[in-house]
């Protein structure tokens, strides 16, 4: 039995389909089971609730061979570290109680980065705790998700622009969530590994954000430009939207670390996903725009 958290998310939903296609028995933890695709809901066991809840984890992990672990976005959380550990500490205890043998977690690339990295540092702290659970642990270590750009689909459609707090003329590491799901499925079904290991997974492109905008323009058939914003502009926009000072710090430290090259060492040794930026723009972004 393989237990999957966040089964309605970008990665979790694709992973459930991958595992079912491989004939695996799947149990999912879903805060809102009605949000599951009806076909999926009929083909898996469903445990309703949050995977931060020890009782929910006990129900889900009983008899489980492996666990896919992903802390969901915490946009209203007061701080990233506390938010990540509030999810992870009950999981570590439940993994021990139920003797789960293998855990695959979604985390950030850049382990070993010496400076504060906000949300990324919180993910690294999560990994350290999961590695003490007694299970073999594989940390899928990822750069920026291409799917994060979908939040700017309206700006791309209406104004022909997207923005991040990163320079436009330097290679920017990305990965498609579909590739993450495939790699997670490989690890969860094989289970021929032991110990702890970080598994960097990056997309096949080494594009700057300006080059990414050019590919968008070609695939969408309209002009798209990249407009970089400064860290200060990002902080001001977050404050205007009501973010707490800790949330602002967590996010700005994350982007500052990306600009500082937190992903570079992992990029040099990473496994390469199958989905290039052009095909992602054609099959994922274009329908949304």
C-alpha positions in Angstrom: 0.0 0.0 0.0 1.3 3.4 -1.0 -0.1 6.5 0.8 -0.2 9.8 -1.1 -0.7 13.2 0.5 -2.1 16.2 -1.4 -3.9 14.0 -4.0 -5.7 17.0 -5.5 -2.6 19.1 -6.1 -0.5 19.5 -9.2 1.9 16.7 -8.3 -0.3 14.5 -6.1 -3.1 14.1 -8.6 -0.7 13.1 -11.4 1.1 10.8 -9.0 -2.1 8.9 -8.1 -2.8 8.3 -11.8 0.8 7.1 -12.4 0.6 4.7 -9.5 -2.8 3.3 -10.5 -1.6 2.8 -14.1 1.2 0.7 -12.6 -1.3 -1.4 -10.7 -0.3 -0.2 -7.2 -2.7 -0.1 -4.3 -3.1 3.5 -3.3 -4.5 5.2 -0.2 -4.9 9.0 -0.2 -5.2 11.6 2.5 -7.6 14.3 1.3 -8.8 17.3 3.2 -11.7 17.6 0.8 -12.5 14.1 -0.7 -15.2 15.6 -2.9 -12.4 17.5 -4.8 -11.0 14.2 -6.0 -11.7 13.2 -9.5 -14.7 10.7 -9.3 -12.8 8.0 -11.2 -9.8 8.4 -8.8 -12.1 8.4 -5.8 -13.5 5.0 -6.9 -10.1 3.4 -7.4 -8.3 4.4 -4.2 -8.8 4.2 -0.5 -9.6 7.7 0.9 -8.8 8.9 4.4 -10.5 12.3 5.0 -8.7 15.0 6.8 -5.4 16.9 7.1 -2.0 15.1 7.1 -1.0 17.3 9.9 -3.4 15.5 12.2 -1.9 12.5 14.1 -5.3 10.6 14.0 -5.6 11.0 10.3 -2.0 9.8 9.8 -2.6 6.8 12.0 -5.6 5.8 9.9 -3.7 6.3 6.6 -0.4 4.7 7.5 -1.7 1.5 9.1 -0.3 -1.3 6.9 1.4 1.1 4.5 4.6 0.2 2.7 5.5 3.7 1.5 4.5 7.3 1.9 4.6 10.3 -0.6 5.0 13.4 1.5 4.3 17.0 0.4 3.6 19.9 2.7 0.9 21.9 1.0 1.3 25.7 0.3 0.7 27.7 3.5 -0.1 31.1 2.1 -1.7 32.3 5.4 0.9 30.7 7.7 2.6 33.0 10.1 6.0 31.5 9.3 7.4 28.8 7.0 9.5 26.9 9.5 6.8 26.5 12.1 4.3 25.6 9.3 6.5 22.9 7.8 7.4 21.4 11.2 3.7 21.4 12.4 3.1 19.0 9.5 6.2 17.0 9.8 6.6 16.2 13.5 3.3 14.2 13.6 4.4 12.4 10.4 7.7 11.4 11.9 6.0 9.9 14.9 3.4 8.1 12.8 6.0 6.7 10.4 7.8 5.2 13.4 4.6 3.9 15.0 3.5 2.1 11.8 7.0 1.0 10.6 6.6 2.6 7.1 9.6 1.5 5.2 10.0 4.1 2.5 9.2 7.8 2.2 9.5 10.1 -0.8 9.3 13.8 0.0 9.0 16.9 -2.1 11.6 19.5 -1.1 13.9 22.2 -2.5 17.2 21.8 -4.3 20.1 23.5 -2.6 20.8 21.4 0.5 23.9 22.7 2.2 23.2 26.4 1.4 24.9 28.3 4.2 22.6 31.4 4.4 19.0 31.8 5.3 16.7 30.8 2.4 13.2 31.4 3.9 10.7 28.8 2.7 13.6 26.7 1.2 15.3 26.5 4.6 12.0 25.3 6.1 11.9 22.5 3.5 15.5 21.6 4.5 14.5 21.4 8.1 11.6 19.1 7.1 14.0 16.8 5.4 16.2 16.6 8.5 13.2 15.5 10.6 11.9 13.0 8.1 15.4 11.4 7.9 15.0 10.5 11.6 11.8 8.6 11.2 13.5 5.2 10.6 12.2 5.0 7.0 14.4 5.1 4.0 14.1 8.6 2.7 14.4 10.1 -0.8 14.1 13.9 -1.0 13.0 15.0 -4.4 15.0 18.3 -4.6 13.5 20.7 -7.0 13.9 24.2 -8.4 11.1 26.6 -9.4 8.0 24.9 -10.6 6.9 25.9 -14.1 3.3 25.6 -12.8 3.9 28.6 -10.5 3.7 30.7 -13.6 0.0 29.7 -14.0 -0.8 32.2 -11.3 0.2 34.9 -13.8 -1.9 33.5 -16.7 -4.3 36.5 -16.6 -1.4 39.0 -16.8 0.1 37.0 -19.7 -3.2 37.0 -21.5 -4.3 40.6 -20.8 -1.0 42.5 -20.7 1.6 40.1 -22.3 3.9 40.2 -19.3 5.0 38.1 -16.3 7.3 39.0 -13.4 9.5 37.4 -10.8 12.1 38.7 -8.4 14.9 37.4 -10.5 17.1 38.8 -13.2 16.0 38.2 -16.8 19.4 37.5 -18.3 20.6 34.6 -16.2 19.7 30.9 -16.5 16.7 30.2 -14.3 16.2 26.6 -13.1 12.7 25.1 -13.6 10.9 21.8 -13.5 7.5 20.6 -14.6 5.3 19.0 -11.9 4.4 16.2 -14.2 8.1 15.1 -14.2 8.1 15.2 -10.4 5.2 12.9 -10.3 6.8 10.4 -12.7 10.0 10.3 -10.6 8.1 9.9 -7.4 6.2 7.0 -8.9 9.4 5.3 -10.0 10.8 5.6 -6.4 7.6 4.5 -4.7 7.1 1.5 -6.9 10.7 0.3 -6.9 11.4 0.6 -3.2 14.8 -1.1 -3.7 16.7 1.7 -2.0 17.7 2.4 1.6 19.1 5.2 3.7 18.8 8.8 2.9 19.5 10.6 -0.4 18.7 13.9 -2.0 17.5 13.5 -5.6 17.8 16.7 -7.6 15.4 16.8 -10.5 15.5 19.7 -13.0 13.9 20.3 -16.4 16.0 19.9 -19.5 16.3 23.6 -20.4 18.9 26.2 -19.3 16.9 29.2 -20.4 17.0 32.7 -19.0 13.6 34.2 -18.1 13.9 36.5 -21.1 14.4 33.4 -23.3 11.5 31.7 -21.6 9.3 34.7 -22.5 10.4 34.3 -26.1 9.3 30.7 -26.1 6.0 31.7 -24.6 5.5 34.3 -27.3 6.1 31.7 -30.0 3.9 29.0 -28.5 1.0 31.4 -27.6 1.2 33.4 -30.9 1.4 36.7 -29.1 4.1 38.9 -27.6 5.1 38.0 -24.0 7.7 40.0 -22.1 9.5 39.3 -18.8 9.6 42.1 -16.3 11.9 41.6 -13.4 11.0 43.0 -10.1 13.3 43.8 -7.2 13.2 42.1 -3.8 12.0 45.4 -2.4 9.1 45.5 -4.9 8.2 42.0 -4.0 8.2 42.8 -0.3 6.0 45.9 -0.9 3.5 44.0 -3.0 3.3 41.3 -0.3 2.7 43.8 2.5 0.1 45.5 0.4 -1.7 42.2 0.1 -1.7 41.7 3.9 1.2 39.3 4.4 2.9 39.2 7.8 6.5 40.4 8.1 7.6 36.8 8.7 5.9 35.7 5.5 7.6 38.6 3.6 11.0 37.5 5.0 10.4 33.9 4.2 9.6 34.7 0.6 12.1 37.4 -0.1 14.9 35.2 1.4 13.8 32.4 -0.9 14.1 34.6 -4.0 17.4 36.2 -2.8 18.8 32.6 -2.4 17.7 31.7 -5.9 19.4 34.8 -7.3 22.5 33.9 -5.2 22.7 30.5 -6.9 21.3 28.1 -4.3 20.4 25.7 -7.0 23.6 25.7 -9.0 25.4 22.8 -7.4 22.4 20.5 -7.7 21.7 21.7 -11.3 25.1 20.4 -12.3 24.4 16.9 -11.0 20.6 16.6 -11.3 18.5 14.0 -13.0 16.7 15.6 -16.0 13.0 15.5 -16.5 11.4 14.9 -19.8 9.3 18.1 -20.1 10.9 21.0 -21.8 9.7 24.6 -21.5 8.3 24.7 -25.1 6.2 21.6 -24.7 5.0 22.8 -21.3 3.9 26.1 -22.8 2.1 24.3 -25.5 0.3 21.7 -23.4 -0.2 23.4 -20.0 0.2 27.2 -20.3 -1.6 27.8 -23.6 -4.9 26.2 -22.5 -4.9 28.4 -19.4 -4.1 31.6 -21.4 
